[in-house]
Amino acid sequence: MEVFFAAYVVNEFELTGRTRTHITQLEGPRVALHRDVVAPFLALRDEAARDGMDIVASSAFRDFDAQVDIWNRKYRGERPLYDRDGRPREHASLNEEEIVEAILVWSAVPGASRHHWGTEIDIYDRAALPDGYRVQLLPAEYQSDGIFWRLAGWLDENIHRFGFYRPYDEDRGGVFPEPWHISFAPIASRALASLTEEVIAAALRESNVLGKECVLERLSEVYQRYVANVAVPPAGVTRLA
């Protein structure tokens, strides 16, 4: 599929989710995406529909404030924390560094989330849902005996044709694998190259992110392990048509 893209101008406020100037809001399906990701995503959905799947977004663009809310609620113990194997951790028994580490395995530091770019989409197959089922976005749902196993296999075969790939395809010691998470490589690769430690630090310093001093003290490690430590898009997928 050939898609022509507007010039992508890197902007530190777009990179860190502190503006929506790069975002287009769709109503059918309801999803907020980078303006140049809309056409490829809709084309991907149409192709999947021909194979009997109804791809919908559980999450796409997420602004800085929304990421702060997720982070702070986990930091305060208002949302559960998990270890790398998905087992719950007891918030009261953790020190600040351990809390930050537990959050990072499953949630990005505000300002460092790929969802700020509008290029990232967490997807599932609505056609596969039985009545009353609550989507959890867990790896087991996308494995061979999972409810979305057919979607996972279809994505393996098809997403690259539309410019998408999976940045969290395996455990690299950073973010846990997310088979539901697809990324529009032509723009995401440029955004990642522009998202420096300095850009993230500037956004954090001006924020009300809980534990930000701990994050800033170890930002180089956090950046290398949780931001830069992702899959490399397949050859050709990052090319802007």
C-alpha positions, 0 to 999 in steps of 0.5 A: 500500500502506498500512502503519502505523508505530510512532512513530519516536523519534530516538536518537543511538545508533540514528542512528550504529549504536551500538545495535540497539534499532530493528532486527528480524532476519529469518531468511527472508529473512535480513536485519536491518532497522528494525522498521518497514521489515520489512513494506514490504520483504516486500511489495516482495519479494512483488510482485517475486516475482509478476513472476518476481524473487527480491529478496534483500538483499546488505546492510541494517543495518550497525552502527558496529563493522562500518562501522569494520572496513570503513573501517579495512581500506581505510585500511590498504590491506587492501581495494582503493581506487577512484577515481570511475570505478572504477579501482583506486588505489595505496594506497602512493602516497596521503597521508592526505587522499587515502586518506580521499577515496578511501574516502568515494567508496564507503564512509561514515564510521562513524557517518554511514552510512545503513545504521546506520538499518536503512532502507537495503537493497542488493538484487539479483535471485537469480533472474537469477544464473547458476551460479557468478556472484559479485554485485559490486554495480557500476553495470554490473550494473544497466544495460541490458546488465547481469545485473540490468537487469530488476530495475533497470527494475522498481524504477524503476516500483514502489519508490515504491509501497512507500515506497522510493526511491534516494538515490544515483540519480546522481553529485552529486559525493559518493557514487558512484551505487548503483542497487542501494541502496534507502531507506525514505523515511518513516523515512530522511528523518527520520533524515537530518534528525536526523543532525547534524555534532555527532552524527557527531563525538561518535561519531567522537571515541570510536572507533578509526576510523583517520584520524578526525582528518583526517575531523573537521578537514573534517567540514563538507565531508564532511557536505555532500558525502557525507551530505546530498548525496542525492536528495530522495524523490518527493512523497508517499513520505516520508509516514507512513501 
